[in-house]
Amino acid sequence: MSQSTLTSKGQTTIPREIRKLLGLKENDRILYEVEDGKVTIKPAPAVHELYAIFKPRIRRKGLPPTKAQMRAAVERDVVRRWKKKGV
């Protein structure tokens, strides 16, 4: 089991073996999911991966999606992934 210390600024270092396991590199972004008092960390998807979850009609217009459209698309994708896992 790995552990690290929380600094007075709320920062911590992710242990090397965890970074290696997740494929994390310097400046990578991380997602934190909290459920039932447990926290899961995982690499955040790259921008091009997020863009792929938008409906084709939004992408075809050639305009960048609004924040509301982005939030809705991410929520739909999260629900789809949870259903796929059988949760």
C-alpha positions as CSV (number, residue, x, y, z in Angstrom):
1,M,0.0,0.0,0.0
2,S,1.4,3.4,-0.9
3,Q,1.1,6.6,1.1
4,S,2.1,10.2,0.9
5,T,1.9,13.3,3.2
6,L,-0.5,16.3,2.8
7,T,1.3,19.6,3.0
8,S,-0.1,22.7,4.7
9,K,-1.2,23.9,1.2
10,G,-3.2,20.7,0.6
11,Q,-0.6,19.3,-1.8
12,T,0.8,15.8,-2.0
13,T,3.1,13.8,-4.2
14,I,1.6,10.8,-5.9
15,P,4.0,7.9,-5.2
16,R,6.1,6.8,-8.2
17,E,4.6,3.3,-8.4
18,I,1.1,4.9,-8.6
19,R,2.2,7.4,-11.3
20,K,3.8,4.5,-13.3
21,L,0.6,2.4,-12.9
22,L,-1.6,5.2,-14.2
23,G,0.9,6.3,-16.9
24,L,1.1,9.8,-15.4
25,K,3.7,12.2,-16.5
26,E,4.7,15.7,-15.5
27,N,1.9,18.2,-16.1
28,D,-0.7,15.5,-16.7
29,R,-4.2,16.4,-15.3
30,I,-5.9,14.1,-12.8
31,L,-9.6,13.4,-12.1
32,Y,-10.8,12.7,-8.6
33,E,-14.1,10.7,-8.2
34,V,-15.7,10.5,-4.8
35,E,-18.3,7.9,-4.1
36,D,-19.4,6.4,-0.7
37,G,-16.5,8.0,1.1
38,K,-13.9,6.6,-1.3
39,V,-11.8,8.5,-3.7
40,T,-10.6,7.2,-7.1
41,I,-7.9,9.0,-9.0
42,K,-7.3,8.6,-12.7
43,P,-5.7,10.4,-15.6
44,A,-8.0,13.1,-17.0
45,P,-8.9,12.6,-20.7
46,A,-7.1,14.8,-23.2
47,V,-9.0,17.6,-24.9
48,H,-9.4,15.6,-28.1
49,E,-10.9,12.7,-26.1
50,L,-13.5,15.0,-24.6
51,Y,-14.3,16.6,-27.9
52,A,-15.1,13.1,-29.2
53,I,-18.1,12.7,-26.8
54,F,-20.0,15.7,-28.3
55,K,-22.9,14.9,-30.5
56,P,-22.0,15.2,-34.2
57,R,-24.6,18.0,-34.7
58,I,-22.7,20.2,-32.2
59,R,-19.3,19.4,-34.0
60,R,-20.7,20.0,-37.5
61,K,-21.7,23.6,-36.8
62,G,-18.0,24.5,-36.5
63,L,-18.6,26.5,-33.4
64,P,-17.0,25.6,-30.1
65,P,-19.5,24.0,-27.6
66,T,-20.9,26.1,-24.8
67,K,-20.1,25.3,-21.2
68,A,-23.6,23.9,-20.7
69,Q,-23.1,21.7,-23.8
70,M,-19.7,20.5,-22.5
71,R,-21.1,19.8,-19.0
72,A,-24.1,17.8,-20.5
73,A,-21.9,15.8,-22.8
74,V,-19.5,14.9,-20.0
75,E,-22.4,13.9,-17.8
76,R,-23.9,11.7,-20.6
77,D,-20.5,10.1,-21.1
78,V,-20.0,9.4,-17.4
79,V,-23.4,7.8,-17.1
80,R,-22.7,5.7,-20.3
81,R,-19.4,4.5,-18.8
82,W,-21.0,3.6,-15.4
83,K,-23.8,1.7,-17.2
84,K,-21.2,-0.1,-19.3
85,K,-19.5,-1.2,-16.0
86,G,-22.8,-2.4,-14.6
87,V,-22.9,0.0,-11.7
